[in-house]
């Protein structure tokens, strides 16, 4: 006789938990999803039409979840905007939203779907998790009614939030996170009144979660890692790639290394918006990543990760990011410098005119140091050392300190800082350091074709980003990306739309 479905599910869930408990590792999956977008409209569609569109996307996500579970994954992260897309007005997104309760209610939507009113999306996601005995992470929209007694209540009587949800292998809602740092085009959503630090325990470590633009800020990103001591961060994102420093796989890998945690990054895939790049990143570097700016296909990645990376024997030691650079006295600052723009940020640059050399360049009190040797300096390629210390951004302004060795777009120095994806020059060695005023520094090395360099560089305890050997591929950029959170301007006034 076959076991009943509830008993079978309970047995599978128990087996999954026991397997996770028996190991110091777990299998993680991320899915880069080519989202089916709604037709552009300023007016709301019917709830049935909204659900039909979301079900088309969830059909694809369900296929990825099943495949991940069949390959042994314990958790899968899906992208921001992965169920209904983007480019909404406040009114037009409303039919896509559901009321998402606080997880303390102990709710399994798959078995009790109408407990908090209509919730077909939460019900289906819960069933995907339950039927496949896997943690499912998704990004949807939350709506919360409010009234005139609340001075912040929007004129339409509701708050709308960009929201991540997590369902455990039983289908229970175990986490809900409202995005705190909205990107400039997200006028359909409200800012939460206070930042949220959302964590939950699993058999394979403590997990935290935030969304896309949040990764660049102290709250919630640094709070989760430094104060809440999470082992793994779940990261739904819709990341528009921006070379030379903010390509998804480049920055997300660097962030995981700089913060010393696992990062499960699931990106939306839309090449017309330059959205691609997902990965499974660790303190030691990328375990698996995908970047494809040509095809229209999604991508599932799986890898085995350490459940408690801080306890790993290969966990990187603490770094004093300014120790080496501040000890340098003998290298005079380069006199032959020029100013160049990287996305409206004015860098101080110096051209690397020789095949090898020592260079020091400063912007104000902030200095960057480079020791390098090229393998084959191509005559039609120009590289520069650059430094930047200042505020970046438009709606939300935040403080960067950046040291970078980068390839210019052409031999015209005015193109230095413009996006470049290919190169021909390899390096025998490089060593980059800076007089950073922060210990939140993220090391990046990017090769031609927007490829990472796992295992080919190291960060020394004195703050040097150094090649281990000659580069296996031509180099686009080597960067130390620092964040001085304490110098950020205050978050913009949170007004309702």
GUGUPA-287775 format. One line per 5 residues: number of its first residue (from 1); for each residue x, y, z of C-alpha. Coordinates in steps of 0.05 Angstrom, whole numbers. Example, Ala and Ser with C-alpha at 12.3 -4.5 7.8 and 13.67 -1.06 7.14 Angstrom:
2
1> 246:-90:156; 273:-21:143
END
This chain:
497
1> 0:0:0; 26:70:-18; 32:118:40; -19:175:44; 4:241:14
6> 11:278:82; 52:221:111; 95:217:49; 107:292:52; 124:290:126
11> 173:233:114; 207:270:57; 212:334:99; 241:296:158; 292:262:113
16> 312:330:84; 322:359:153; 363:299:177; 407:302:115; 419:376:127
21> 434:365:201; 483:310:185; 527:356:144; 562:423:151; 542:439:80
26> 478:450:41; 459:454:-32; 434:522:-55; 402:542:-121; 388:609:-154
31> 346:620:-217; 356:676:-266; 286:686:-296; 268:717:-362; 204:749:-337
36> 141:751:-379; 121:825:-373; 51:855:-373; 29:902:-428; 45:974:-409
41> -16:1010:-380; -30:1066:-331; -97:1034:-312; -105:972:-269; -122:907:-303
46> -173:860:-273; -151:815:-216; -161:754:-261; -116:783:-316; -63:800:-264
51> -65:729:-236; -62:700:-306; 2:737:-320; 32:718:-253; 14:645:-264
56> 52:645:-330; 115:667:-293; 102:619:-235; 95:562:-285; 167:575:-305
61> 191:585:-234; 157:520:-213; 195:482:-266; 261:511:-240; 241:494:-168
66> 224:422:-186; 290:414:-223; 330:444:-165; 295:398:-115; 308:337:-158
71> 382:355:-158; 382:358:-82; 376:432:-69; 353:452:1; 336:524:-19
76> 323:563:-83; 322:639:-92; 282:671:-149; 290:743:-173; 261:810:-154
81> 202:827:-199; 203:754:-221; 128:743:-217; 99:806:-248; 155:849:-276
86> 164:924:-268; 148:992:-299; 83:1001:-260; 47:1062:-235; 20:1061:-164
91> -51:1045:-188; -32:995:-242; 7:949:-195; -49:943:-145; -84:882:-176
96> -18:843:-169; -11:855:-94; -32:810:-36; -38:821:39; 23:784:67
101> 18:771:142; 74:772:192; 105:702:195; 90:697:270; 20:676:250
106> 47:605:235; 13:598:168; 17:547:112; -21:579:53; -19:513:14
111> -64:479:66; -103:540:91; -105:589:31; -163:634:52; -142:647:125
116> -122:719:110; -165:732:49; -150:718:-24; -77:697:-31; -69:655:-95
121> 4:674:-105; 24:658:-34; -16:593:-38; 19:571:-101; 89:589:-76
126> 74:553:-11; 53:491:-49; 116:493:-92; 158:491:-29; 115:438:5
131> 108:392:-55; 183:394:-68; 208:396:4; 251:457:-9; 256:529:18
136> 228:576:-35; 247:650:-37; 206:696:-81; 192:771:-91; 120:795:-92
141> 80:856:-71; 48:869:-3; -11:915:10; -31:942:78; -94:983:92
146> -86:1046:134; -130:1104:156; -128:1178:172; -105:1166:243; -38:1146:212
151> -4:1211:190; 36:1174:138; -23:1139:106; -25:1151:31; -86:1185:2
156> -111:1120:-28; -113:1088:41; -60:1035:33; 14:1022:37; 47:982:-19
161> 113:947:-8; 165:912:-51; 167:847:-12; 208:783:-6; 176:720:22
166> 206:654:44; 168:588:51; 200:529:86; 197:456:61; 130:447:95
171> 103:508:58; 101:552:120; 114:627:113; 178:637:153; 202:706:130
176> 174:770:101; 218:829:83; 197:898:58; 250:931:14; 280:991:50
181> 322:1026:-4; 277:1035:-64; 310:1049:-131; 291:1116:-162; 239:1087:-210
186> 200:1048:-157; 147:1101:-146; 93:1047:-143; 118:1026:-74; 123:1059:-5
191> 184:1061:39; 175:1021:104; 172:1067:164; 233:1032:194; 287:987:165
196> 276:913:177; 330:862:195; 297:797:176; 330:731:195; 308:659:204
201> 340:596:227; 349:534:184; 382:466:196; 440:495:155; 453:562:187
206> 422:630:200; 395:664:139; 381:738:125; 346:770:67; 343:837:30
211> 330:862:-40; 373:890:-97; 391:963:-82; 392:947:-7; 461:914:-16
216> 495:981:-21; 472:1008:46; 486:998:120; 413:983:134; 396:927:124
221> 458:897:92; 513:911:143; 465:903:202; 448:832:180; 520:810:174
226> 555:849:229; 501:852:282; 455:793:266; 513:748:247; 477:713:190
231> 515:657:153; 479:666:86; 443:724:53; 386:712:5; 385:765:-50
236> 329:772:-101; 349:826:-149; 333:860:-215; 403:886:-228; 419:930:-288
241> 493:919:-302; 538:980:-300; 611:972:-317; 665:982:-293; 647:969:-220
246> 574:950:-213; 564:891:-258; 521:840:-221; 569:781:-216; 628:827:-204
251> 600:868:-147; 559:812:-115; 619:766:-112; 662:822:-83; 608:838:-31
256> 606:766:-7; 682:766:-1; 685:833:34; 629:816:83; 650:744:95
261> 584:710:82; 549:667:29; 507:708:-20; 453:673:-61; 440:722:-116
266> 381:711:-164; 375:763:-220; 320:780:-269; 341:766:-341; 324:820:-392
271> 379:839:-440; 344:902:-465; 350:929:-394; 420:900:-385; 394:853:-332
276> 434:789:-324; 482:756:-276; 465:708:-220; 510:668:-175; 527:630:-112
281> 581:670:-78; 623:655:-15; 677:690:26; 729:653:-15; 699:674:-82
286> 646:650:-131; 626:577:-131; 580:584:-191; 558:644:-232; 525:660:-298
291> 527:723:-341; 494:724:-410; 479:789:-445; 460:756:-511; 407:702:-504
296> 336:708:-477; 341:646:-434; 337:638:-359; 389:599:-320; 388:552:-259
301> 451:546:-217; 465:497:-160; 524:488:-114; 544:460:-47; 561:514:4
306> 588:515:75; 530:522:124; 574:562:172; 628:597:131; 659:632:191
311> 677:563:219; 709:540:155; 785:528:157; 790:568:92; 752:628:119
316> 793:690:102; 828:726:159; 810:797:180; 837:852:135; 863:921:154
321> 846:954:88; 891:1015:97; 952:984:132; 998:974:72; 978:1037:34
326> 987:1083:93; 1056:1055:105; 1081:1075:36; 1126:1137:38; 1174:1129:-19
331> 1126:1132:-79; 1113:1204:-98; 1044:1221:-125; 1040:1221:-201; 1045:1290:-231
336> 1016:1269:-298; 943:1262:-277; 877:1280:-309; 804:1280:-290; 754:1231:-319
341> 681:1213:-308; 653:1146:-287; 578:1154:-288; 582:1227:-267; 633:1213:-212
346> 697:1252:-225; 758:1207:-217; 831:1227:-215; 867:1183:-266; 939:1170:-286
351> 957:1132:-350; 1001:1070:-342; 1051:1089:-396; 1100:1032:-385; 1097:957:-386
356> 1113:955:-311; 1116:1004:-254; 1098:1033:-186; 1043:1085:-185; 1011:1127:-131
361> 952:1172:-144; 910:1213:-96; 844:1250:-94; 848:1296:-35; 872:1257:25
366> 853:1190:-6; 910:1154:-43; 914:1091:-85; 977:1050:-98; 992:1002:-154
371> 1050:956:-170; 1042:920:-237; 1074:885:-295; 1039:872:-361; 1051:809:-401
376> 1037:840:-469; 1019:913:-472; 974:921:-533; 990:986:-570; 917:1001:-581
381> 897:993:-507; 905:1043:-451; 902:1028:-377; 897:1077:-320; 901:1079:-244
386> 842:1117:-215; 819:1144:-148; 752:1171:-125; 729:1195:-56; 660:1225:-52
391> 585:1218:-56; 550:1179:-111; 477:1174:-130; 417:1218:-145; 356:1206:-101
396> 397:1170:-47; 469:1194:-41; 521:1148:-12; 596:1154:-2; 647:1113:-42
401> 722:1107:-38; 749:1071:-99; 817:1050:-123; 817:1020:-193; 862:995:-248
406> 819:996:-310; 822:992:-385; 798:1053:-423; 748:1045:-480; 798:1071:-531
411> 866:1105:-534; 829:1171:-525; 837:1187:-451; 768:1220:-450; 739:1149:-456
416> 770:1125:-390; 714:1103:-344; 665:1086:-400; 638:1014:-403; 686:963:-433
421> 672:888:-440; 733:863:-478; 808:869:-474; 872:839:-502; 925:856:-449
426> 945:806:-396; 984:821:-333; 1042:783:-303; 1023:812:-235; 986:868:-200
431> 981:893:-128; 929:947:-112; 918:982:-45; 889:1046:-17; 886:1090:45
436> 814:1071:60; 776:1104:116; 732:1042:124; 739:967:134; 680:955:87
441> 719:945:23; 700:898:-33; 753:868:-79; 737:860:-153; 776:830:-211
446> 741:827:-279; 768:794:-341; 751:804:-414; 681:781:-432; 655:800:-363
451> 686:739:-330; 707:732:-258; 775:707:-235; 762:656:-180; 825:632:-146
456> 870:678:-186; 877:734:-134; 881:743:-59; 872:797:-7; 929:802:42
461> 917:821:115; 948:889:103; 897:908:50; 932:891:-15; 891:861:-72
466> 944:818:-105; 947:770:-164; 971:700:-147; 1002:690:-216; 996:719:-286
471> 925:731:-308; 894:674:-347; 853:723:-389; 859:796:-411; 841:845:-356
476> 785:896:-355; 790:921:-284; 819:909:-215; 782:949:-162; 778:960:-88
481> 708:988:-76; 701:1020:-7; 637:1044:28; 639:1098:82; 569:1088:107
486> 577:1140:162; 587:1194:109; 523:1178:70; 472:1233:66; 407:1221:104
491> 357:1176:70; 306:1218:30; 243:1238:66; 195:1179:63; 133:1210:33
496> 74:1170:8; 58:1171:-65
END
